Amino acid sequence: MGKSLLKFLLVFLVLLMGDSLFSQEKKLQKAKSQYDNYQYVDAQETYLKVAEKGYKSAELFSNLGDSYYFNSQFEEALKWYEELINSYPDKIKPEYYFRYAQTLKTVNRFEDSDTYMRKFTELSKDDKRAQLFDSIPNYLERIEYQSGRYEIENASINTMFADFGVTFYENNIVFSSSRDTLIFNNNLHQWNNEAFLDLFITAYDSVTKSFAKTKKFDRKLNSRFHESTAVFSKDGNTMYFTRNNFEQGNFGKDQKGTNRLKVFRSNKNDQGSWDTPQSVPFNSDEYSVAHPALSTDGKTLYFSSDMPGGKGASDLYQVAIKGDGSFGIPLNLGDRINTEGKETFPFVSENNDLYFSSDGHIGLGGLDVFVTKLEPTNKEEELAINIGKPINGPKDDFAFIINDTSKRGYFSSNRDGGKGKDDIYSLVQLEDIKTFCEITITGVVKDNETEEIISGAKVTIFDEENNVIEVIEVGEDGVYETKNRIECSSRYFIRIEKLDYSTAEMFITTPDETQTVDLSNYRELKLVREVKMVTVGDDLGKALSLKPIYFDFDGYSIREDAKIELAKVIEVLNEHPNIKIEIRSHTDSRASAEYNKKLSSRRAAKTLNYIAVVGGIDRNRLSSKGMGEEELVNNCVYGVECTEEQHQLNRRSEFIIVK
């Protein structure tokens, strides 16, 4: 091959490669523009063409994953997030650990999901989603605890199109659907390339368990763009619903050219027809307001919005409806409910329970349905509780409504096995939300006499039926803390065991609200060294770690608390018939030494008599001696001012082994 031809080929290849690179760059720019304008389906197609040519970048994988994620195509998103995580570990933003963890749940990879949620938590400690995950390590157990309380069925009104967002209206239901809309309108929504939604109405016959013929709700209310998620006043004369920013023929856009969602209100006139819908005053071209819900008294409107000042992708808000129909100032429902994720589709039941969907609270993947009290009276009612399976699953579950009287309602889901992308499911509630009061039992294992921390002990928690709830091996710090579920207002048995120590045991009744119960200072749960061998001169009281046998001032009667400790002495003497003891009684320094000598002798004799009579111990094995004030345990000598508690320490008995 000649040098000239070789040079020509090299130049041609360089130009060809440059043209190819230029072409890929143009496609990437196009895909980025489509992505930024929420044209996710178009962006997917363009990004995929670039990816098929072998091009890789962190931005490509993240945006491609997002284009599926934001359309709830979680399994497809998972593939590209996995490419991002594996190929560019040094370029991962914390949010992508969260999204990757969410998509892993949708294919039941919960352990992997938890791994990446822990990474997200490490990098985002101030994020509410991270805090919730960190505070509920047993979230799957909690969800399972609430599961099984509903029967559900795919509603016969569903089509191959999107059907969702049911609301009650008189004896009917109104819902959103994209059925029939392409017959007269060829427009497609650029976000997901699907037909626009209209409002439809039908009635449900509880006897035949079937729906009446479905028809469009009202021509004045349905436009050629989206209408969805309506709610009606109790008298049926006012409705609120979601629509694209389209009013009086004007298609509104924000500064980036995006059409947002707005809430509209319409009233029935005297002829029973709906007035032309009016945009509520807190709508804006620059953000979305959607999915209205009404309080039980109709005086408060709830909605979802991404308006400035919110916490996450969308937050829940409330706004007062005044007597003249005007509105107050919208108020964010706060971080008891809102997270940095999506909170949306609110519904207020007759019992004043707020149901909503969220991907920020801990769930099973996608949007899950949660419930909380709007006006909580205790810590339990402040919680946003995942209502469990079968309502919630690995995909998006949302738009939950229920009649608290009939226990019947509806929710929507894009779960597998449906007729269309989103389907409506009817539900029957079999059981109310379960109280999830949870107790943590904690403590420190200590020596009963020295208060020394003891490591290596075994702590076993039993329920009232003697079933083992948890076994804990304590570490060097002697601390134990339950991880398994401990219920409120319940009885539990605690046992602590350690070699060379007697077993410590105790029954407890847990309180009626969530809290930590610290058992560190309960004497019954402090370990006592076993008496393996005693010799002449040992104090049997110390060997048994007895509480001191105290006497009242100037008295020698056996107190009730002393009887408990003397019972332990009697038990040892019965078990070891060869032991003989001398009972030594001491007094405090108040009164003369001669008087105290006599008083202590009477106390010792009284103690001996109690052991002999009550315990049935042979008197030949017992002797007594009054020590008076000869062996004080502190500096409370005669003339020194001491408290009553300090003097009482000296009024004691000892049980010295003499044989």
DRENSETI-477052 format. One record per atom (N, C-alpha, C): x, y, z. Coordinates in steps of 0.1 Angstrom, whole numbers, plus 5000, padded with zeros to 4 digits. Each point is the difference from the previous one (the first is absolute). Layout:
# residues N
XYZ/...
# end
This chain:
# residues 659
500949885000/499150125000/500950125000/499750104991/500850124999/499850095012/501050085003/500050095011/498850104999/499850044987/498950104998/498649945004/499849884995/498749935003/499949985015/501049965007/500049985014/499750135008/500650104995/499750135007/498650054998/499549974988/498650034997/499049935009/500349875002/499149915008/500050055015/501250035004/500150055014/499250135002/500250094991/499250135001/498549974999/499649914991/498649964999/499449945013/500849915007/499649945012/499850115011/501050095001/500050105010/498750094998/499850044987/498850084998/498749925003/500049874997/498849925002/499849995015/501049985008/499949995015/499550145005/500650104995/499650135005/498650034997/499549964988/498650024996/499149925009/500549885004/499249915008/499950065014/501150055005/500050065014/499150135000/500150074989/499250124999/498549975000/499749894993/498649954999/499549965014/500949935008/499649955013/499850125010/500950104998/499850125009/498750074997/499650014987/498850064996/498849935006/500149865000/498949925006/499950025015/501250015006/500050025015/499450145003/500350104993/499450135002/498550004998/499649924990/498549994997/499349935012/500749895004/499449925011/499950085013/501150085003/500050085012/498950114999/499750064988/499050094998/498649945003/499849884994/498849935002/499849965015/501049965006/499949965015/499750135008/500750114997/499750125008/498650054998/499449974989/498650044997/499049895004/500449915008/499149895004/499549914989/500650004989/499649914989/500749875001/499649935011/500849885004/500049894990/498949974993/500049894990/500950044989/500050124995/500950044989/501450005004/500350045013/501350005005/500649865001/499149915004/500449865001/500549954986/499250024990/500349954987/501450064995/500250135002/501250064996/501249955008/499949995013/501149955008/500349854997/499049924997/500249864997/500849994987/499750084990/500850004988/501550025002/500250105009/501450035003/500749895008/499249945009/500649895008/500349884992/499149984990/500249884991/501350014992/500550124998/501350024993/501249995009/499749965013/501149985009/500450125008/499350114999/500450125007/499549995015/500950045009/499749995014/500350135007/499250045010/500450115009/499049995012/500450075011/499250005012/498750074997/500050114992/498850084997/499149914992/500549934990/499149924991/499349895009/500749935008/499449905008/499050055010/500450125007/499150055010/498750064993/500150074989/498950064993/499149894994/500649904994/499349894995/499249925010/500749985012/499349945011/498850085005/500350135001/498950095005/498850014990/500349994987/498950014990/499049885002/500549895005/499249885003/499450025014/500850045009/499650015015/498850105001/500150114993/498950105002/498749964993/500149894991/498849954994/499649875007/500649975012/499749885008/500349874992/501050014991/500549874994/501249965007/499849955012/501149985010/501049894996/499549894994/501049904996/500950044989/499550094990/500850054990/501050105006/499550085010/500950105006/501149935008/499749895006/501049925008/501249974991/499849964988/501149964991/501050114999/499550124997/500950124998/500650055012/499350005011/500650045013/501149905004/499849884997/501049905003/501350024992/499850044987/501150044992/500750125006/499350105004/500550125006/500949965013/499449925009/500649975012/501349924998/500049914990/501149914998/501150074992/499650094991/501050054990/500650135006/499350085008/500450135004/499850025015/500649915008/499850005015/500550135006/500950084994/500550125006/499150124996/499049984991/499250114996/498649995004/499749925010/498649975004/499650115010/498950074996/499350095009/499249925010/499950055012/499249925010/498649964996/499350094992/498749974996/499949884992/501149964993/499949884991/500249885008/500650005012/499949895009/498649975004/499350115003/498649985004/499149954989/500250054988/499149954988/500449864997/501349975000/500449864998/499449905010/500050055013/499549915010/498549984998/499350114996/498549984997/499849904989/500850014989/499749914989/500449855003/501049995009/500349865005/498949945007/499250085008/498849945007/499049954990/499950064988/499049964991/500249864994/501249955002/500449864995/500349915012/499550055012/500149925013/501549985004/500950094997/501449995004/500150105012/499349965011/500050095012/501350015007/500849895001/501350015007/500950104992/500049994987/500850094992/499550145001/498750015000/499450145002/500450065013/500049925011/500450055013/501550055000/500849924993/501450044999/500250144994/499350034989/500150134994/499350115008/499049965007/499350105009/501050045011/500849905005/500950045010/501150094994/500449984988/500950104993/499450144999/498750004996/499350124999/499950075014/499749925010/499950065014/501350065005/501149934997/501350055004/500350144994/499650024988/500350124992/498950115002/498849965006/498950095000/499350005014/500850025010/499549995014/498950095003/499950114993/498950105003/498749974992/500149914991/498949964991/499049925008/498750045000/498949935007/500049864996/500249974987/499949864996/501149915006/501250065001/501149935007/499749985015/499450105006/499749995015/498949895002/499050004991/499049905002/500649864998/500849984990/500749874998/500849965012/500850095005/500949985012/499249965012/498850065002/499249995012/499149885000/499849944988/499149884998/500749894993/501049945007/500849894993/499149884997/499049985008/499149894998/498750034991/500250094990/498850064993/499249894993/500749894995/499349894994/499149935010/500449985012/499249945010/498850095004/500250135000/499050095003/498950004989/500549994988/499050004989/499249875000/500749895003/499449875000/498949995011/500350075011/499150015012/498750064996/500050104991/498850074995/499349934988/500749904995/499549944987/498849905003/499349974989/498949915001/498750055005/499950145001/498850065006/498950034989/500449984987/499150034989/499849894991/498849994994/499849924988/499950094988/500749974989/500050094989/499649924987/499550084990/499649944987/500250104989/500549954989/500150094988/498650034995/499750135000/498750054996/499649974986/498849964997/499649974986/499950124991/500150125006/499950124992/501450034993/501049935003/501350034995/500149964985/500950084993/500249974986/501549984997/500449994988/501449994996/500750135002/499350115002/500550135002/500250035015/500450125003/500250045014/498750035007/499749935011/498850035008/500550015015/499650115006/500550025014/499250115006/500250025013/499650125007/498550015003/499549905007/498550005002/499750105012/498850064999/499450085011/498549965001/499550025012/498549975002/499350134996/498849984993/499250114996/498549955001/499350055010/498649955002/500049855000/499249934992/500049865000/500949944989/500950084995/500949964989/501450015004/500949974990/501450025001/500450084988/500950095001/500650074989/501549975000/500649974988/501449964999/500650064988/501349994998/500850054989/500349884991/499950034987/500449904990/500450064987/500949934993/500450054986/499349934989/499049915004/499149934990/499350114991/499849964988/499250084990/500650144997/501050045006/500550144998/500750014986/500549894995/500750014987/499150004988/498749975003/499050004989/499850144994/500050105009/499850144995/501250095002/501049945006/501250085004/501349924998/500850034990/501249924997/501250055008/499850095010/501150055008/500549895009/501350005002/500649915010/500850085010/500049965012/500850065010/501549974998/500850104999/501449984997/500849935011/499550015013/500749945011/500049854998/498949944996/499949854999/499449954987/499850094990/499449964987/498749935001/499250045010/498749945002/498950104998/498849954998/498850094997/499750085013/499450124998/499650085011/498849945007/499850045013/499049955009/498750085000/498949945002/498750065002/499449945013/499050075005/499249955011/498849924995/499849895006/498949914997/499249975013/498749954997/499149975012/499349874997/499849935011/499349875000/499449985014/499149905001/499449975013/500449855002/500149975013/500349865004/498849945008/499649884995/498949935007/500549905009/499950035013/500549915010/499349865001/498849994994/499349885000/500549914989/500150054988/500549924989/501550014999/500650085008/501450025000/500550034986/499450104993/500350034987/499950164998/500650054990/500050144997/499050034989/499350115000/499150054990/500950044988/499350044989/500750054988/500850125004/501250004995/501050125002/499850104990/499950135004/499950114990/500850125005/500350094991/500850125003/499250085010/500750075009/499450075011/499250124996/500750094993/499450134996/500850074989/499450044990/500750064988/500750135004/499450085009/500650135004/501349975008/500149895007/501149985008/501249924993/499649924991/501149934992/500550084989/501350024999/500650084989/500849904992/500850054990/500849924992/501349965006/500250055013/501249965008/499649925012/500949995010/499749925011/498950055010/499149925004/499150025011/500149875009/500250025013/500149885008/499750045015/500049905008/499950015015/499150115005/498749974999/499050095005/499649975014/499450105007/499449985013/498850095001/499049965007/498750075001/499650035014/499450125002/499450035013/499049905004/499650005013/499049905005/498750024993/499650134997/498750024994/500049984985/501249974994/500249974986/499950124991/500050125006/499850124992/501350074996/501149965006/501350064996/501049884998/500850024990/501149904997/501350074997/501149945004/501350044997/500749884992/500850044990/500749894992/501350064994/500849914995/501350034995/499950014984/500650104995/500050024985/501450064997/500449984987/501250074995/499750155001/501150075000/499950154999/499350044987/498749994999/499350034988/498750065004/499850134997/498950085005/499650104989/498750004997/499450094990/500850004987/500449884996/500649984987/501550025001/500650055011/501450035001/500749885007/501149964993/500849895005/501250065006/500050015014/501150075007/501349915002/501150075000/501349945002/500850075010/501049935006/500950075009/501150064992/501050065007/501150074993/500849914991/500049865003/500849914992/499149944989/498750044999/499249954990/499249885003/499949975013/499349885005/498650035005/499149924995/498650025005/499849935013/499650075010/499849945014/498649965002/499749955012/498749965004/499450105010/498750024999/499250095009/498849935006/499550065011/498849955006/498950104995/498949954996/498850094996/498849975009/499250095001/498749995008/498850034991/499049925001/498750034993/498849985009/499050084998/498849995009/498849964991/499049935006/498849974993/499150135000/499450034989/499050115000/498649955003/499150095000/498649975003/499449904991/500549984988/499549914990/500749865002/500949995009/500749875003/501149984990/500550104993/501149994991/501350065007/501149954996/501350055005/500450134993/500450105009/500550124994/501449984994/500450104992/501350004994/501149995011/500949915000/501049985011/500850135001/500450035013/500850115003/501349955007/501150064996/501349965006/500050065014/500549925010/500150055014/501250105000/499950095009/501050125000/501449965003/500249895007/501449965003/500749914990/499349994988/500749944988/501150094995/500849944992/501150084993/500449944987/500550084991/500649954988/501349935003/500650035011/501449965003/500149875008/498949955005/500049885008/498749934999/499949875004/498849934999/499249995013/498750014999/499149975011/499049904995/499949895008/499249884995/499449925011/499149914996/499449895008/499350065013/499050084998/499350065012/499249895008/499950035013/499249925010/499450105009/498849965006/499350095009/500049945014/500050095010/499849965014/498649955002/499749935011/498749955003/498950115001/500450125005/499150115001/500050094988/500849974990/500050074987/500750145001/500650035012/500650135002/501550014996/500649894997/501449994997/500249924987/500850064991/500449934988/501549955002/500249874997/501349955000/500549974985/501350024997/500449974987/501549975000/500549964988/501549984999/500550104991/501350055003/500650104992/501550005001/500750054989/501450025001/500350145001/499250085006/500250155001/501250035008/500750114997/501250045008/499850005015/501049965007/499949995015/499749865005/499749914991/499649875004/501349925004/499749885005/501249915004/500549914990/499149954991/500449904990/499550024986/500049894993/499550004986/498650054999/499249965009/498650065002/499649985015/499450105005/499550005014/498550005001/499549975012/498650025002/499850135008/498950074996/499650135006/498650005004/499650095008/498650035003/499850154999/498750034997/499650144999/498650015005/499750115007/498750025006/499050054989/498849955000/498950054991/499150085008/500050134998/499250095008/498549994996/499250065009/498550004998/499650064987/500750104995/499650064987/500649934988/500749895003/500649924988/501450044997/500550105006/501450044998/500949915008/501350014998/501049915006/501050085009/500549925010/501050065009/501449984993/501049995008/501449984994/500349865001/500549934990/500449865000/501149985011/499849895007/501049975011/500649864997/501349985001/500649874998/499749925012/499749874998/499649915011/501249965008/501250044997/501249985008/500749864999/501149995007/500849884997/499549885008/498950015007/499449885005/499449914989/499750084989/499449934988/500950014988/500650124998/500750034988/501549965001/500549944989/501549974999/500650074988/501249964997/500750054988/499549934988/499249895002/499549934988/498650064996/499149914995/498750044995/499049965011/499250105004/498849985008/498850054991/499049924998/499050034990/498749935002/498950034993/498749935000/499550005015/499750115006/499450005014/498649964999/499549945011/498649975002/499750005015/498950075004/499650015014/498749925002/500149905009/498849915002/499150065011/498949945002/499050055009/500650005015/500949915002/500749995014/501150105001/500150094990/501150105001/501449944998/500149894993/501249944997/500550054986/501350045000/500550054987/500849884993/499549964989/500749904992/500750084989/501249954996/500750064990/501149904994/500550044988/501049914994/501450075001/501049925002/501450055002/501049904995/501150064995/501249914998/501150045009/499750105009/501050055009/500049925014/498849975004/499849915012/500449864995/500349925010/500649874997/498949904995/500249954988/499049914994/500549894993/499349944991/500349884992/500550034986/500150134997/500550034986/498950094994/500550104992/499050094994/499350085010/498850044997/499150075009/499349905009/499950025013/499249915009/499050095007/498949945004/498950075007/500350005015/499950125006/500350025015/498750065006/499949995013/498950075007/500650065013/499450115004/500350075013/498850075004/500050045013/498950085005/500350154997/499050074996/500250144997/500150085013/499449955011/500150075013/500449895010/501349975001/500449895008/499950045015/499749905009/500050035014/501149935008/500849924993/501149935006/501149974989/501149955005/501149984991/499749894989/499249915004/499649894990/499250064989/499150095003/499250064989/500850104992/501150045004/500950094992/500749934989/500149875001/500749924990/499349994987/500850004989/499449974987/500249854997/499049935001/500149855000/499749944986/500949924995/499849934988/498949905002/498950004991/498849925003/500249864996/501149964994/500449864997/499449954987/500349874999/499549924988/498549965003/499249984990/500350004986/499850134993/499750115008/499850134994/501450044994/501049995008/501450044995/500849884995/500850034990/500849904994/501250074994/500749934991/501350054994/499850124990/498850024995/499950114990/499350125007/499350094992/499450125005/498649965005/499750035013/498649985005/499650145006/498850044996/499650145003/498550024999/499650135002/498650044999/499149915008/500349985013/499349915009/498850085005/498849955000/498850065007/499249885006/499350045011/499249905007/498850075007/498949935001/498950045008/500149935013/500250075011/500349945013/498849935006/498850034995/498849935004/499849864994/500150004986/499849874993/501349924999/501150075003/501349934999/500449974985/499450064991/500349984986/500650124993/500849984990/500750114994/500849954987/500950094996/500849974988/501450055002/500949954992/501350064998/500449964986/501150064996/500649994986/501449945001/500449934989/501349945000/500449974986/501350004997/500649954988/500649875001/499649925010/500649875003/499849904988/500849905000/499949904989/498749935002/499549954988/498749935000/498850084998/500250134998/498850094997/499650004986/499050074997/499550014986/500750114992/500450115007/500750114993/501250045008/500550124997/501250055007/499750035014/498950075003/499450025013/498749945001/499749935010/498649945002/499450045013/498750005001/499250025012/499849875007/500249995013/499749885008/498950045010/499049915001/499150025011/500549935013/499650055012/500649945012/498949995010/500249905009/499149995012/501049995012/499850085010/500950005012/499449905009/500849905004/499649895009/500450045015/501050085002/500550035013/500550145000/499850085011/500550135001/501550005002/500650124998/501550015001/500449955014/501149925001/500449955012/500950105008/499750015013/500950085008/501449955000/500950094996/501449954999/500850075011/499649975012/500750055012/501249915002/501250055001/501249915000/500950045012/500449905007/500950035012/501449954997/501050075005/501349955000/500449975014/500549885003/500549975013/501550015000/500550075010/501550015000/500550005015/501249985002/500650005013/501549975000/500650005011/501449975002/500149895011/500749894996/500249895010/501150045009/499649995014/501050045010/500049905011/501150005008/500149925012/499250065011/499249925006/499050055010/500750075012/501249965004/500750055011/500950124997/500849984989/501150094997/499650114990/498849974993/499650084989/500950004988/500949905000/501049994989/499249954987/500450064989/499449954987/500449864996/499149924996/500349864997/499849984985/501149954993/499949974986/499749854998/499549974988/499949864996/498749935006/499150085006/498849945006/499049974988/499149915003/498949974990/498750055006/499450094992/498750055003/498949944991/499049945006/498949944993/498750065003/499250044990/498750065002/498949904996/499149985009/498949914998/498750075000/499049964992/498750065001/499249935011/498850045002/499249955011/499749854999/500149954988/499849854997/501349935000/501050065005/501349945001/500749974986/499650074990/500649994987/501250095000/501249954995/501250094999/499850104989/500150135004/499950114991/501350044995/501050005008/501450044996/501049955010/501249964995/501249975008/501150104996/500550065011/501150104997/501249965008/501250004993/501349985007/500650145002/500250045012/500550145003/501550004997/500450124996/501550024997/500750055012/501250064998/500850055010/499450115009/499150084993/499350105008/498849965008/499749865000/498949955008/498650044995/499950074989/498750064996/499249904992/498749995003/499149924991/498950094995/499549974988/498950084995/499349924990/498749995001/499249924991/499950054986/500049924990/499850034986/498749954995/499549895005/498849944996/498850085006/498849974995/498850075004/499649975014/499950115008/499549995014/498850095000/498849945004/498850074999/499750085013/499250114998/499550085012/499049925008/499850045012/499049955009/500049855000/501249945001/500149854999/501049965011/499949875004/500949955011/501149924994/501250035005/501249924995/500849965012/500849894997/500949945011/501450024995/500950065008/501450024997/500849915008/501049934994/500949915007/501450034996/500950025010/501450034997/500949895006/500949944992/500849895004/501550034997/500849955010/501550024998/500649905009/501049934994/500849905008/500550065013/499949925011/500550045013/499050105007/498950034993/499050085007/498649935000/499350035010/498649955001/499250074989/499049934995/499150064989/499150115006/500050114993/499150115004/498850004991/498850025006/498749994993/499150115005/499150044990/499050115004/498950004990/498850025004/498850034992/499950154998/499650054988/499750144998/498750014992/499350105003/498850044991/500450134993/500049994987/500450124992/499050115000/500450124998/499150125000/499150004988/499050095000/499050004989/500350104989/501350054999/500450084989/501449974997/500450034987/501349974995/501150075009/500949935005/501250055007/501049905003/501150045006/501149915004/499949985015/500049875004/499949965014/501449965004/500650085009/501449975005/499949925013/500549885000/500049915012/501350005007/500950094997/501350005006/500050015015/499150065006/500150035015/499049905008/499449914993/499249905007/500949905007/499849995014/500949915007/499849854996/498849974997/499849864996/500849954988/500450104992/500749964988/501550035001/500550015012/501450015003/500549865004/501149964995/500549865002/500649995014/499849885006/500549975013/501049884998/501250025005/501049894999/499549885008/500149884994/499649885007/500949975012/499449945010/500749965012/500549864998/501249984995/500549874997/500749945012/500750085009/500749955011/500150115011/499649975012/500150105010/500949945012/500750085007/500849955010/499750075013/500549945011/499850065013/500550155000/499250095005/500350145001/499450084989/499549934989/499350074989/498650055005/499650124994/498750055003/499049944989/499149925005/499049934991/499250114993/499850115006/499250114994/500750054988/501350025000/500750054989/500149904989/500249875004/500049894990/498849994992/498850035007/498750004993/499650134994/500950105002/499750144995/498650055006/499849975013/498850045006/499950155001/498850055000/499850145003/500250015016/500650115005/500250015014/498749975008/500249935012/498949985009/500050135009/499150094997/500050135007/498949995012/500250085010/499150015011/499650155001/498850025005/499550145002/500850065012/500050135001/500750065011/499549965013/500949965009/499649965014/499149885000/499949924989/499149895000/500849874996/499349895003/500649874997/499049904994/498950064995/499049914993/500549974986/499749884995/500449964986/499150084990/500650084991/499250074990/499649914989/499050054992/499549924989/501149984989/500850104997/501049994990/501149905005/500249995014/501049915005/499649864999/498749975001/499549874999/500349934986/500050094990/500349954986/501449955000/501050075006/501449965000/500249895009/499349995012/500249895009/499549874994/499050014991/499649884993/501149934992/500950094994/501149944993/501049935009/500250065012/500949945009/499549865005/498750005003/499349885004/500149894989/499950044987/500149904989/501449944999/501050085002/501449955000/500249905012/499550045011/500249925012/499349864999/498850014993/499349874998/500749914989/500650074990/500749924990/501449955005/500650075010/501349965005/499949985015/499649885004/499749975015/501250015009/501250004994/501350005008/500450145004/499550104993/500450145003/499450055013/500950065008/499650075012/500450154999/499150085004/500350154999/499850075013/500750115001/499950105011/499450124994/498850045006/499350124995/500650125008/500650094993/500650125007/499150124996/499650075010/499150124998/500850135004/499850104992/500750135003/499050115001/500450115007/499150115002/500750134995/499350114999/500750134997/500650055014/500650124999/500750055012/499250095009/498750024996/499250085009/499649925012/500050065011/499849945014/501449965005/500049955012/501349965006/500449874995/501349975001/500649884995/499449885008/499750015013/499549895008/498649974995/499250114997/498649984995/500049934987/500950054991/500149944987/500449855000/500949975009/500449865002/498849915003/499250055009/498849925004/498950004989/499950114993/499050014989/500449904988/501350004997/500549914989/499849855004/500249975013/499949875005/498549954998/499150095003/498649974998/499649984986/500650084991/499849994986/500549874994/501249965005/500649874995/499249895005/499550005013/499249905005/498749994993/499450124996/498750004993/500249934986/501150034994/500349944987/500149855001/500849965010/500249855002/498749935002/499150065008/498749945003/499249994988/500050114991/499350004988/500449884991/501349984998/500649904991/499649865006/500049995013/499749875006/498549964999/499250105003/498549985001/499449994986/500350114992/499450004986/500649904991/501449995001/500749924991/500149855004/499749985013/500149865005/501549955001/500950095002/501449975002/500349975014/500849895002/500449965014/500850115006/499650035013/500750115007/501449975003/500449875000/501449975003/500950044988/499450034989/500850054989/500150154999/499450075010/499950145000/500550065013/500750114999/500450085012/499950144996/500050095010/499950144997/500950085009/500350124995/500950095007/499750144997/499950095010/499750144998/501350075000/500350074988/501250074998/499950155004/498850055003/499850145004/500550094988/500850105005/500550104990/501449984997/500649885003/501449984998/500550004986/499249964990/500449994987/499150084990/500150135001/499250094991/500649994986/499150014990/500449994986/500350144994/499850115008/500350134995/500550085012/500150134999/500650095010/499050065009/498849945001/498950055009/500249965014/501250045006/500249975014/499250105009/500049975012/499250085010/500450154999/499050084998/500350155000/500150054986/500249924990/500150044986/498650014994/499650114993/498750024995/499949924987/499149904999/499849924988/498549994997/499749974988/498649984996/499449875005/498749995000/499449875004/500449894991/500250024987/500449904991/501449955003/500950095004/501449975004/500049915013/499250045009/499949925013/499549864998/499049994990/499349884998/501049894995/501050054992/501049914995/500749925011/500150065012/500749935011/499149905007/498750024999/499049915007/499849884991/500849905001/500149884991/500349875007/499849894993/500449875005/500949934990/500949925006/500949914992/499849865004/500349914991/499949865002/501349934998/500849995010/501449954999/500049855002/500649934990/500149855001/501049965010/499649935010/500949955010/500449854999/499249934991/500349864998/499549964986/
# end
